[in-house]
Amino acid sequence: MLLAATFIFAYYTIWTFALPLLENDNPLQKFFLPRDYAIKIPVILLIIGVTLVGSFIGSVLLKSSQKKKQGKKAN
């Protein structure tokens, strides 16, 4: 997992910092997606991550409040 994270970090770093300095006809350019995806992909992943975390927290809070209501009714 650490190796995958290192590869992704190196790929993204080269993609965002080194490629804009190279000419468009450079052979290295064909190994990378267009530059606009360098912003779109992290933004989409961030939105998905925040949505999942928010949904998890919301479901935990709902279950907690339901258990409290059931506990009060039992007394």
mmCIF file of the N, C-alpha and C atoms, coordinates in Angstrom:
data_MODEL
# 
_entry.id   MODEL 
# 
loop_
_atom_site.group_PDB 
_atom_site.id 
_atom_site.type_symbol 
_atom_site.label_atom_id 
_atom_site.label_alt_id 
_atom_site.label_comp_id 
_atom_site.label_asym_id 
_atom_site.label_entity_id 
_atom_site.label_seq_id 
_atom_site.pdbx_PDB_ins_code 
_atom_site.Cartn_x 
_atom_site.Cartn_y 
_atom_site.Cartn_z 
_atom_site.occupancy 
_atom_site.B_iso_or_equiv 
_atom_site.pdbx_formal_charge 
_atom_site.auth_seq_id 
_atom_site.auth_comp_id 
_atom_site.auth_asym_id 
_atom_site.auth_atom_id 
_atom_site.pdbx_PDB_model_num 
ATOM 1   N N  . MET A 1 1  ? 0.828   -1.182 0.000   1.00 0.00 ? 1  MET A N  1 
ATOM 2   C CA . MET A 1 1  ? 0.000   0.000  0.000   1.00 0.00 ? 1  MET A CA 1 
ATOM 3   C C  . MET A 1 1  ? 0.881   1.258  0.000   1.00 0.00 ? 1  MET A C  1 
ATOM 4   N N  . LEU A 1 2  ? 1.972   1.179  0.730   1.00 0.00 ? 2  LEU A N  1 
ATOM 5   C CA . LEU A 1 2  ? 2.905   2.302  0.759   1.00 0.00 ? 2  LEU A CA 1 
ATOM 6   C C  . LEU A 1 2  ? 3.540   2.511  -0.607  1.00 0.00 ? 2  LEU A C  1 
ATOM 7   N N  . LEU A 1 3  ? 3.814   1.414  -1.295  1.00 0.00 ? 3  LEU A N  1 
ATOM 8   C CA . LEU A 1 3  ? 4.393   1.508  -2.635  1.00 0.00 ? 3  LEU A CA 1 
ATOM 9   C C  . LEU A 1 3  ? 3.410   2.160  -3.607  1.00 0.00 ? 3  LEU A C  1 
ATOM 10  N N  . ALA A 1 4  ? 2.140   1.795  -3.511  1.00 0.00 ? 4  ALA A N  1 
ATOM 11  C CA . ALA A 1 4  ? 1.120   2.402  -4.374  1.00 0.00 ? 4  ALA A CA 1 
ATOM 12  C C  . ALA A 1 4  ? 0.978   3.891  -4.081  1.00 0.00 ? 4  ALA A C  1 
ATOM 13  N N  . ALA A 1 5  ? 0.980   4.257  -2.808  1.00 0.00 ? 5  ALA A N  1 
ATOM 14  C CA . ALA A 1 5  ? 0.869   5.672  -2.440  1.00 0.00 ? 5  ALA A CA 1 
ATOM 15  C C  . ALA A 1 5  ? 2.072   6.466  -2.936  1.00 0.00 ? 5  ALA A C  1 
ATOM 16  N N  . THR A 1 6  ? 3.253   5.875  -2.852  1.00 0.00 ? 6  THR A N  1 
ATOM 17  C CA . THR A 1 6  ? 4.463   6.540  -3.339  1.00 0.00 ? 6  THR A CA 1 
ATOM 18  C C  . THR A 1 6  ? 4.403   6.735  -4.846  1.00 0.00 ? 6  THR A C  1 
ATOM 19  N N  . PHE A 1 7  ? 3.940   5.709  -5.563  1.00 0.00 ? 7  PHE A N  1 
ATOM 20  C CA . PHE A 1 7  ? 3.820   5.814  -7.016  1.00 0.00 ? 7  PHE A CA 1 
ATOM 21  C C  . PHE A 1 7  ? 2.811   6.889  -7.407  1.00 0.00 ? 7  PHE A C  1 
ATOM 22  N N  . ILE A 1 8  ? 1.662   6.898  -6.750  1.00 0.00 ? 8  ILE A N  1 
ATOM 23  C CA . ILE A 1 8  ? 0.629   7.892  -7.064  1.00 0.00 ? 8  ILE A CA 1 
ATOM 24  C C  . ILE A 1 8  ? 1.126   9.300  -6.767  1.00 0.00 ? 8  ILE A C  1 
ATOM 25  N N  . PHE A 1 9  ? 1.823   9.470  -5.651  1.00 0.00 ? 9  PHE A N  1 
ATOM 26  C CA . PHE A 1 9  ? 2.371   10.781 -5.308  1.00 0.00 ? 9  PHE A CA 1 
ATOM 27  C C  . PHE A 1 9  ? 3.393   11.239 -6.350  1.00 0.00 ? 9  PHE A C  1 
ATOM 28  N N  . ALA A 1 10 ? 4.287   10.346 -6.747  1.00 0.00 ? 10 ALA A N  1 
ATOM 29  C CA . ALA A 1 10 ? 5.302   10.706 -7.744  1.00 0.00 ? 10 ALA A CA 1 
ATOM 30  C C  . ALA A 1 10 ? 4.651   11.025 -9.091  1.00 0.00 ? 10 ALA A C  1 
ATOM 31  N N  . TYR A 1 11 ? 3.689   10.211 -9.501  1.00 0.00 ? 11 TYR A N  1 
ATOM 32  C CA . TYR A 1 11 ? 2.992   10.430 -10.769 1.00 0.00 ? 11 TYR A CA 1 
ATOM 33  C C  . TYR A 1 11 ? 2.289   11.785 -10.773 1.00 0.00 ? 11 TYR A C  1 
ATOM 34  N N  . TYR A 1 12 ? 1.550   12.071 -9.703  1.00 0.00 ? 12 TYR A N  1 
ATOM 35  C CA . TYR A 1 12 ? 0.803   13.325 -9.628  1.00 0.00 ? 12 TYR A CA 1 
ATOM 36  C C  . TYR A 1 12 ? 1.742   14.521 -9.560  1.00 0.00 ? 12 TYR A C  1 
ATOM 37  N N  . THR A 1 13 ? 2.843   14.389 -8.839  1.00 0.00 ? 13 THR A N  1 
ATOM 38  C CA . THR A 1 13 ? 3.805   15.483 -8.729  1.00 0.00 ? 13 THR A CA 1 
ATOM 39  C C  . THR A 1 13 ? 4.431   15.798 -10.079 1.00 0.00 ? 13 THR A C  1 
ATOM 40  N N  . ILE A 1 14 ? 4.838   14.768 -10.798 1.00 0.00 ? 14 ILE A N  1 
ATOM 41  C CA . ILE A 1 14 ? 5.402   14.987 -12.139 1.00 0.00 ? 14 ILE A CA 1 
ATOM 42  C C  . ILE A 1 14 ? 4.346   15.580 -13.053 1.00 0.00 ? 14 ILE A C  1 
ATOM 43  N N  . TRP A 1 15 ? 3.127   15.064 -12.954 1.00 0.00 ? 15 TRP A N  1 
ATOM 44  C CA . TRP A 1 15 ? 2.033   15.507 -13.812 1.00 0.00 ? 15 TRP A CA 1 
ATOM 45  C C  . TRP A 1 15 ? 1.736   16.985 -13.616 1.00 0.00 ? 15 TRP A C  1 
ATOM 46  N N  . THR A 1 16 ? 1.724   17.442 -12.374 1.00 0.00 ? 16 THR A N  1 
ATOM 47  C CA . THR A 1 16 ? 1.320   18.823 -12.105 1.00 0.00 ? 16 THR A CA 1 
ATOM 48  C C  . THR A 1 16 ? 2.464   19.820 -12.143 1.00 0.00 ? 16 THR A C  1 
ATOM 49  N N  . PHE A 1 17 ? 3.683   19.393 -11.813 1.00 0.00 ? 17 PHE A N  1 
ATOM 50  C CA . PHE A 1 17 ? 4.786   20.352 -11.724 1.00 0.00 ? 17 PHE A CA 1 
ATOM 51  C C  . PHE A 1 17 ? 5.763   20.289 -12.896 1.00 0.00 ? 17 PHE A C  1 
ATOM 52  N N  . ALA A 1 18 ? 6.030   19.103 -13.429 1.00 0.00 ? 18 ALA A N  1 
ATOM 53  C CA . ALA A 1 18 ? 7.046   18.983 -14.477 1.00 0.00 ? 18 ALA A CA 1 
ATOM 54  C C  . ALA A 1 18 ? 6.463   19.107 -15.881 1.00 0.00 ? 18 ALA A C  1 
ATOM 55  N N  . LEU A 1 19 ? 5.307   18.518 -16.115 1.00 0.00 ? 19 LEU A N  1 
ATOM 56  C CA . LEU A 1 19 ? 4.758   18.522 -17.476 1.00 0.00 ? 19 LEU A CA 1 
ATOM 57  C C  . LEU A 1 19 ? 4.441   19.907 -18.027 1.00 0.00 ? 19 LEU A C  1 
ATOM 58  N N  . PRO A 1 20 ? 3.965   20.848 -17.245 1.00 0.00 ? 20 PRO A N  1 
ATOM 59  C CA . PRO A 1 20 ? 3.728   22.177 -17.821 1.00 0.00 ? 20 PRO A CA 1 
ATOM 60  C C  . PRO A 1 20 ? 4.999   22.844 -18.347 1.00 0.00 ? 20 PRO A C  1 
ATOM 61  N N  . LEU A 1 21 ? 6.148   22.401 -17.892 1.00 0.00 ? 21 LEU A N  1 
ATOM 62  C CA . LEU A 1 21 ? 7.404   22.975 -18.355 1.00 0.00 ? 21 LEU A CA 1 
ATOM 63  C C  . LEU A 1 21 ? 7.897   22.346 -19.657 1.00 0.00 ? 21 LEU A C  1 
ATOM 64  N N  . LEU A 1 22 ? 7.324   21.202 -20.030 1.00 0.00 ? 22 LEU A N  1 
ATOM 65  C CA . LEU A 1 22 ? 7.736   20.501 -21.244 1.00 0.00 ? 22 LEU A CA 1 
ATOM 66  C C  . LEU A 1 22 ? 6.887   20.938 -22.432 1.00 0.00 ? 22 LEU A C  1 
ATOM 67  N N  . GLU A 1 23 ? 7.436   20.751 -23.613 1.00 0.00 ? 23 GLU A N  1 
ATOM 68  C CA . GLU A 1 23 ? 6.695   21.043 -24.843 1.00 0.00 ? 23 GLU A CA 1 
ATOM 69  C C  . GLU A 1 23 ? 5.564   20.029 -25.015 1.00 0.00 ? 23 GLU A C  1 
ATOM 70  N N  . ASN A 1 24 ? 4.530   20.417 -25.751 1.00 0.00 ? 24 ASN A N  1 
ATOM 71  C CA . ASN A 1 24 ? 3.385   19.523 -25.965 1.00 0.00 ? 24 ASN A CA 1 
ATOM 72  C C  . ASN A 1 24 ? 3.737   18.308 -26.810 1.00 0.00 ? 24 ASN A C  1 
ATOM 73  N N  . ASP A 1 25 ? 4.761   18.395 -27.651 1.00 0.00 ? 25 ASP A N  1 
ATOM 74  C CA . ASP A 1 25 ? 5.130   17.270 -28.504 1.00 0.00 ? 25 ASP A CA 1 
ATOM 75  C C  . ASP A 1 25 ? 6.170   16.357 -27.848 1.00 0.00 ? 25 ASP A C  1 
ATOM 76  N N  . ASN A 1 26 ? 6.484   16.585 -26.611 1.00 0.00 ? 26 ASN A N  1 
ATOM 77  C CA . ASN A 1 26 ? 7.431   15.745 -25.880 1.00 0.00 ? 26 ASN A CA 1 
ATOM 78  C C  . ASN A 1 26 ? 6.831   14.351 -25.706 1.00 0.00 ? 26 ASN A C  1 
ATOM 79  N N  . PRO A 1 27 ? 7.613   13.286 -25.925 1.00 0.00 ? 27 PRO A N  1 
ATOM 80  C CA . PRO A 1 27 ? 7.072   11.921 -25.788 1.00 0.00 ? 27 PRO A CA 1 
ATOM 81  C C  . PRO A 1 27 ? 6.579   11.591 -24.377 1.00 0.00 ? 27 PRO A C  1 
ATOM 82  N N  . LEU A 1 28 ? 7.073   12.287 -23.387 1.00 0.00 ? 28 LEU A N  1 
ATOM 83  C CA . LEU A 1 28 ? 6.636   12.047 -22.011 1.00 0.00 ? 28 LEU A CA 1 
ATOM 84  C C  . LEU A 1 28 ? 5.176   12.454 -21.796 1.00 0.00 ? 28 LEU A C  1 
ATOM 85  N N  . GLN A 1 29 ? 4.678   13.364 -22.605 1.00 0.00 ? 29 GLN A N  1 
ATOM 86  C CA . GLN A 1 29 ? 3.302   13.861 -22.467 1.00 0.00 ? 29 GLN A CA 1 
ATOM 87  C C  . GLN A 1 29 ? 2.262   12.760 -22.692 1.00 0.00 ? 29 GLN A C  1 
ATOM 88  N N  . LYS A 1 30 ? 2.584   11.760 -23.512 1.00 0.00 ? 30 LYS A N  1 
ATOM 89  C CA . LYS A 1 30 ? 1.585   10.730 -23.833 1.00 0.00 ? 30 LYS A CA 1 
ATOM 90  C C  . LYS A 1 30 ? 1.321   9.763  -22.676 1.00 0.00 ? 30 LYS A C  1 
ATOM 91  N N  . PHE A 1 31 ? 2.157   9.788  -21.631 1.00 0.00 ? 31 PHE A N  1 
ATOM 92  C CA . PHE A 1 31 ? 1.957   8.913  -20.481 1.00 0.00 ? 31 PHE A CA 1 
ATOM 93  C C  . PHE A 1 31 ? 1.013   9.509  -19.441 1.00 0.00 ? 31 PHE A C  1 
ATOM 94  N N  . PHE A 1 32 ? 0.568   10.736 -19.651 1.00 0.00 ? 32 PHE A N  1 
ATOM 95  C CA . PHE A 1 32 ? -0.251  11.431 -18.668 1.00 0.00 ? 32 PHE A CA 1 
ATOM 96  C C  . PHE A 1 32 ? -1.556  11.895 -19.299 1.00 0.00 ? 32 PHE A C  1 
ATOM 97  N N  . LEU A 1 33 ? -2.585  12.000 -18.467 1.00 0.00 ? 33 LEU A N  1 
ATOM 98  C CA . LEU A 1 33 ? -3.872  12.537 -18.907 1.00 0.00 ? 33 LEU A CA 1 
ATOM 99  C C  . LEU A 1 33 ? -3.741  14.034 -19.162 1.00 0.00 ? 33 LEU A C  1 
ATOM 100 N N  . PRO A 1 34 ? -4.726  14.635 -19.829 1.00 0.00 ? 34 PRO A N  1 
ATOM 101 C CA . PRO A 1 34 ? -4.703  16.098 -19.990 1.00 0.00 ? 34 PRO A CA 1 
ATOM 102 C C  . PRO A 1 34 ? -4.656  16.800 -18.630 1.00 0.00 ? 34 PRO A C  1 
ATOM 103 N N  . ARG A 1 35 ? -4.103  18.004 -18.626 1.00 0.00 ? 35 ARG A N  1 
ATOM 104 C CA . ARG A 1 35 ? -3.845  18.722 -17.368 1.00 0.00 ? 35 ARG A CA 1 
ATOM 105 C C  . ARG A 1 35 ? -5.103  19.067 -16.585 1.00 0.00 ? 35 ARG A C  1 
ATOM 106 N N  . ASP A 1 36 ? -6.231  19.257 -17.255 1.00 0.00 ? 36 ASP A N  1 
ATOM 107 C CA . ASP A 1 36 ? -7.440  19.631 -16.511 1.00 0.00 ? 36 ASP A CA 1 
ATOM 108 C C  . ASP A 1 36 ? -7.904  18.520 -15.569 1.00 0.00 ? 36 ASP A C  1 
ATOM 109 N N  . TYR A 1 37 ? -7.533  17.274 -15.866 1.00 0.00 ? 37 TYR A N  1 
ATOM 110 C CA . TYR A 1 37 ? -7.875  16.175 -14.962 1.00 0.00 ? 37 TYR A CA 1 
ATOM 111 C C  . TYR A 1 37 ? -7.064  16.223 -13.671 1.00 0.00 ? 37 TYR A C  1 
ATOM 112 N N  . ALA A 1 38 ? -5.958  16.945 -13.667 1.00 0.00 ? 38 ALA A N  1 
ATOM 113 C CA . ALA A 1 38 ? -5.147  17.077 -12.451 1.00 0.00 ? 38 ALA A CA 1 
ATOM 114 C C  . ALA A 1 38 ? -5.920  17.808 -11.362 1.00 0.00 ? 38 ALA A C  1 
ATOM 115 N N  . ILE A 1 39 ? -6.909  18.588 -11.741 1.00 0.00 ? 39 ILE A N  1 
ATOM 116 C CA . ILE A 1 39 ? -7.762  19.275 -10.773 1.00 0.00 ? 39 ILE A CA 1 
ATOM 117 C C  . ILE A 1 39 ? -9.070  18.509 -10.575 1.00 0.00 ? 39 ILE A C  1 
ATOM 118 N N  . LYS A 1 40 ? -9.641  18.016 -11.664 1.00 0.00 ? 40 LYS A N  1 
ATOM 119 C CA . LYS A 1 40 ? -10.950 17.360 -11.589 1.00 0.00 ? 40 LYS A CA 1 
ATOM 120 C C  . LYS A 1 40 ? -10.932 16.087 -10.746 1.00 0.00 ? 40 LYS A C  1 
ATOM 121 N N  . ILE A 1 41 ? -9.934  15.246 -10.922 1.00 0.00 ? 41 ILE A N  1 
ATOM 122 C CA . ILE A 1 41 ? -9.894  13.967 -10.207 1.00 0.00 ? 41 ILE A CA 1 
ATOM 123 C C  . ILE A 1 41 ? -9.802  14.165 -8.691  1.00 0.00 ? 41 ILE A C  1 
ATOM 124 N N  . PRO A 1 42 ? -8.867  14.979 -8.176  1.00 0.00 ? 42 PRO A N  1 
ATOM 125 C CA . PRO A 1 42 ? -8.845  15.176 -6.715  1.00 0.00 ? 42 PRO A CA 1 
ATOM 126 C C  . PRO A 1 42 ? -10.109 15.829 -6.166  1.00 0.00 ? 42 PRO A C  1 
ATOM 127 N N  . VAL A 1 43 ? -10.710 16.744 -6.917  1.00 0.00 ? 43 VAL A N  1 
ATOM 128 C CA . VAL A 1 43 ? -11.937 17.393 -6.444  1.00 0.00 ? 43 VAL A CA 1 
ATOM 129 C C  . VAL A 1 43 ? -13.068 16.374 -6.344  1.00 0.00 ? 43 VAL A C  1 
ATOM 130 N N  . ILE A 1 44 ? -13.198 15.531 -7.346  1.00 0.00 ? 44 ILE A N  1 
ATOM 131 C CA . ILE A 1 44 ? -14.245 14.507 -7.325  1.00 0.00 ? 44 ILE A CA 1 
ATOM 132 C C  . ILE A 1 44 ? -14.011 13.527 -6.179  1.00 0.00 ? 44 ILE A C  1 
ATOM 133 N N  . LEU A 1 45 ? -12.761 13.103 -5.991  1.00 0.00 ? 45 LEU A N  1 
ATOM 134 C CA . LEU A 1 45 ? -12.455 12.194 -4.885  1.00 0.00 ? 45 LEU A CA 1 
ATOM 135 C C  . LEU A 1 45 ? -12.724 12.842 -3.533  1.00 0.00 ? 45 LEU A C  1 
ATOM 136 N N  . LEU A 1 46 ? -12.428 14.119 -3.412  1.00 0.00 ? 46 LEU A N  1 
ATOM 137 C CA . LEU A 1 46 ? -12.693 14.834 -2.162  1.00 0.00 ? 46 LEU A CA 1 
ATOM 138 C C  . LEU A 1 46 ? -14.193 14.929 -1.894  1.00 0.00 ? 46 LEU A C  1 
ATOM 139 N N  . ILE A 1 47 ? -14.972 15.222 -2.921  1.00 0.00 ? 47 ILE A N  1 
ATOM 140 C CA . ILE A 1 47 ? -16.430 15.299 -2.758  1.00 0.00 ? 47 ILE A CA 1 
ATOM 141 C C  . ILE A 1 47 ? -16.997 13.944 -2.351  1.00 0.00 ? 47 ILE A C  1 
ATOM 142 N N  . ILE A 1 48 ? -16.534 12.881 -3.002  1.00 0.00 ? 48 ILE A N  1 
ATOM 143 C CA . ILE A 1 48 ? -17.000 11.536 -2.655  1.00 0.00 ? 48 ILE A CA 1 
ATOM 144 C C  . ILE A 1 48 ? -16.611 11.191 -1.223  1.00 0.00 ? 48 ILE A C  1 
ATOM 145 N N  . GLY A 1 49 ? -15.375 11.496 -0.838  1.00 0.00 ? 49 GLY A N  1 
ATOM 146 C CA . GLY A 1 49 ? -14.914 11.201 0.519   1.00 0.00 ? 49 GLY A CA 1 
ATOM 147 C C  . GLY A 1 49 ? -15.696 11.947 1.575   1.00 0.00 ? 49 GLY A C  1 
ATOM 148 N N  . VAL A 1 50 ? -15.928 13.230 1.357   1.00 0.00 ? 50 VAL A N  1 
ATOM 149 C CA . VAL A 1 50 ? -16.693 14.027 2.324   1.00 0.00 ? 50 VAL A CA 1 
ATOM 150 C C  . VAL A 1 50 ? -18.129 13.515 2.411   1.00 0.00 ? 50 VAL A C  1 
ATOM 151 N N  . THR A 1 51 ? -18.705 13.133 1.285   1.00 0.00 ? 51 THR A N  1 
ATOM 152 C CA . THR A 1 51 ? -20.062 12.588 1.282   1.00 0.00 ? 51 THR A CA 1 
ATOM 153 C C  . THR A 1 51 ? -20.135 11.286 2.068   1.00 0.00 ? 51 THR A C  1 
ATOM 154 N N  . LEU A 1 52 ? -19.165 10.400 1.864   1.00 0.00 ? 52 LEU A N  1 
ATOM 155 C CA . LEU A 1 52 ? -19.162 9.131  2.588   1.00 0.00 ? 52 LEU A CA 1 
ATOM 156 C C  . LEU A 1 52 ? -18.971 9.339  4.088   1.00 0.00 ? 52 LEU A C  1 
ATOM 157 N N  . VAL A 1 53 ? -18.061 10.206 4.469   1.00 0.00 ? 53 VAL A N  1 
ATOM 158 C CA . VAL A 1 53 ? -17.838 10.477 5.893   1.00 0.00 ? 53 VAL A CA 1 
ATOM 159 C C  . VAL A 1 53 ? -19.083 11.113 6.509   1.00 0.00 ? 53 VAL A C  1 
ATOM 160 N N  . GLY A 1 54 ? -19.694 12.060 5.814   1.00 0.00 ? 54 GLY A N  1 
ATOM 161 C CA . GLY A 1 54 ? -20.914 12.692 6.309   1.00 0.00 ? 54 GLY A CA 1 
ATOM 162 C C  . GLY A 1 54 ? -22.058 11.707 6.443   1.00 0.00 ? 54 GLY A C  1 
ATOM 163 N N  . SER A 1 55 ? -22.189 10.806 5.475   1.00 0.00 ? 55 SER A N  1 
ATOM 164 C CA . SER A 1 55 ? -23.241 9.788  5.551   1.00 0.00 ? 55 SER A CA 1 
ATOM 165 C C  . SER A 1 55 ? -23.011 8.847  6.726   1.00 0.00 ? 55 SER A C  1 
ATOM 166 N N  . PHE A 1 56 ? -21.769 8.458  6.939   1.00 0.00 ? 56 PHE A N  1 
ATOM 167 C CA . PHE A 1 56 ? -21.453 7.575  8.064   1.00 0.00 ? 56 PHE A CA 1 
ATOM 168 C C  . PHE A 1 56 ? -21.758 8.253  9.395   1.00 0.00 ? 56 PHE A C  1 
ATOM 169 N N  . ILE A 1 57 ? -21.324 9.482  9.552   1.00 0.00 ? 57 ILE A N  1 
ATOM 170 C CA . ILE A 1 57 ? -21.580 10.212 10.799  1.00 0.00 ? 57 ILE A CA 1 
ATOM 171 C C  . ILE A 1 57 ? -23.079 10.402 11.004  1.00 0.00 ? 57 ILE A C  1 
ATOM 172 N N  . GLY A 1 58 ? -23.803 10.722 9.933   1.00 0.00 ? 58 GLY A N  1 
ATOM 173 C CA . GLY A 1 58 ? -25.252 10.877 10.036  1.00 0.00 ? 58 GLY A CA 1 
ATOM 174 C C  . GLY A 1 58 ? -25.941 9.597  10.451  1.00 0.00 ? 58 GLY A C  1 
ATOM 175 N N  . SER A 1 59 ? -25.525 8.466  9.877   1.00 0.00 ? 59 SER A N  1 
ATOM 176 C CA . SER A 1 59 ? -26.154 7.197  10.247  1.00 0.00 ? 59 SER A CA 1 
ATOM 177 C C  . SER A 1 59 ? -25.838 6.820  11.692  1.00 0.00 ? 59 SER A C  1 
ATOM 178 N N  . VAL A 1 60 ? -24.619 7.090  12.143  1.00 0.00 ? 60 VAL A N  1 
ATOM 179 C CA . VAL A 1 60 ? -24.272 6.806  13.540  1.00 0.00 ? 60 VAL A CA 1 
ATOM 180 C C  . VAL A 1 60 ? -25.095 7.680  14.478  1.00 0.00 ? 60 VAL A C  1 
ATOM 181 N N  . LEU A 1 61 ? -25.262 8.954  14.154  1.00 0.00 ? 61 LEU A N  1 
ATOM 182 C CA . LEU A 1 61 ? -26.062 9.844  14.994  1.00 0.00 ? 61 LEU A CA 1 
ATOM 183 C C  . LEU A 1 61 ? -27.524 9.419  15.028  1.00 0.00 ? 61 LEU A C  1 
ATOM 184 N N  . LEU A 1 62 ? -28.069 9.006  13.883  1.00 0.00 ? 62 LEU A N  1 
ATOM 185 C CA . LEU A 1 62 ? -29.458 8.538  13.854  1.00 0.00 ? 62 LEU A CA 1 
ATOM 186 C C  . LEU A 1 62 ? -29.644 7.277  14.694  1.00 0.00 ? 62 LEU A C  1 
ATOM 187 N N  . LYS A 1 63 ? -28.733 6.328  14.556  1.00 0.00 ? 63 LYS A N  1 
ATOM 188 C CA . LYS A 1 63 ? -28.838 5.099  15.344  1.00 0.00 ? 63 LYS A CA 1 
ATOM 189 C C  . LYS A 1 63 ? -28.697 5.393  16.830  1.00 0.00 ? 63 LYS A C  1 
ATOM 190 N N  . SER A 1 64 ? -27.819 6.305  17.167  1.00 0.00 ? 64 SER A N  1 
ATOM 191 C CA . SER A 1 64 ? -27.624 6.680  18.570  1.00 0.00 ? 64 SER A CA 1 
ATOM 192 C C  . SER A 1 64 ? -28.878 7.326  19.142  1.00 0.00 ? 64 SER A C  1 
ATOM 193 N N  . SER A 1 65 ? -29.497 8.214  18.386  1.00 0.00 ? 65 SER A N  1 
ATOM 194 C CA . SER A 1 65 ? -30.713 8.869  18.884  1.00 0.00 ? 65 SER A CA 1 
ATOM 195 C C  . SER A 1 65 ? -31.871 7.882  18.974  1.00 0.00 ? 65 SER A C  1 
ATOM 196 N N  . GLN A 1 66 ? -31.945 6.916  18.060  1.00 0.00 ? 66 GLN A N  1 
ATOM 197 C CA . GLN A 1 66 ? -32.995 5.906  18.135  1.00 0.00 ? 66 GLN A CA 1 
ATOM 198 C C  . GLN A 1 66 ? -32.817 5.022  19.364  1.00 0.00 ? 66 GLN A C  1 
ATOM 199 N N  . LYS A 1 67 ? -31.565 4.686  19.690  1.00 0.00 ? 67 LYS A N  1 
ATOM 200 C CA . LYS A 1 67 ? -31.316 3.875  20.883  1.00 0.00 ? 67 LYS A CA 1 
ATOM 201 C C  . LYS A 1 67 ? -31.672 4.645  22.149  1.00 0.00 ? 67 LYS A C  1 
ATOM 202 N N  . LYS A 1 68 ? -31.406 5.940  22.162  1.00 0.00 ? 68 LYS A N  1 
ATOM 203 C CA . LYS A 1 68 ? -31.756 6.757  23.328  1.00 0.00 ? 68 LYS A CA 1 
ATOM 204 C C  . LYS A 1 68 ? -33.264 6.829  23.498  1.00 0.00 ? 68 LYS A C  1 
ATOM 205 N N  . LYS A 1 69 ? -33.999 6.971  22.381  1.00 0.00 ? 69 LYS A N  1 
ATOM 206 C CA . LYS A 1 69 ? -35.465 7.023  22.452  1.00 0.00 ? 69 LYS A CA 1 
ATOM 207 C C  . LYS A 1 69 ? -36.027 5.697  22.940  1.00 0.00 ? 69 LYS A C  1 
ATOM 208 N N  . GLN A 1 70 ? -35.469 4.589  22.461  1.00 0.00 ? 70 GLN A N  1 
ATOM 209 C CA . GLN A 1 70 ? -35.936 3.281  22.903  1.00 0.00 ? 70 GLN A CA 1 
ATOM 210 C C  . GLN A 1 70 ? -35.611 3.058  24.374  1.00 0.00 ? 70 GLN A C  1 
ATOM 211 N N  . GLY A 1 71 ? -34.484 3.565  24.828  1.00 0.00 ? 71 GLY A N  1 
ATOM 212 C CA . GLY A 1 71 ? -34.111 3.443  26.241  1.00 0.00 ? 71 GLY A CA 1 
ATOM 213 C C  . GLY A 1 71 ? -35.040 4.235  27.136  1.00 0.00 ? 71 GLY A C  1 
ATOM 214 N N  . LYS A 1 72 ? -35.473 5.412  26.699  1.00 0.00 ? 72 LYS A N  1 
ATOM 215 C CA . LYS A 1 72 ? -36.395 6.234  27.485  1.00 0.00 ? 72 LYS A CA 1 
ATOM 216 C C  . LYS A 1 72 ? -37.781 5.609  27.526  1.00 0.00 ? 72 LYS A C  1 
ATOM 217 N N  . LYS A 1 73 ? -38.212 4.977  26.422  1.00 0.00 ? 73 LYS A N  1 
ATOM 218 C CA . LYS A 1 73 ? -39.526 4.337  26.394  1.00 0.00 ? 73 LYS A CA 1 
ATOM 219 C C  . LYS A 1 73 ? -39.549 3.106  27.293  1.00 0.00 ? 73 LYS A C  1 
ATOM 220 N N  . ALA A 1 74 ? -38.436 2.425  27.408  1.00 0.00 ? 74 ALA A N  1 
ATOM 221 C CA . ALA A 1 74 ? -38.375 1.216  28.238  1.00 0.00 ? 74 ALA A CA 1 
ATOM 222 C C  . ALA A 1 74 ? -38.463 1.561  29.717  1.00 0.00 ? 74 ALA A C  1 
ATOM 223 N N  . ASN A 1 75 ? -38.040 2.736  30.103  1.00 0.00 ? 75 ASN A N  1 
ATOM 224 C CA . ASN A 1 75 ? -38.069 3.131  31.530  1.00 0.00 ? 75 ASN A CA 1 
ATOM 225 C C  . ASN A 1 75 ? -39.412 3.573  31.894  1.00 0.00 ? 75 ASN A C  1 
# 
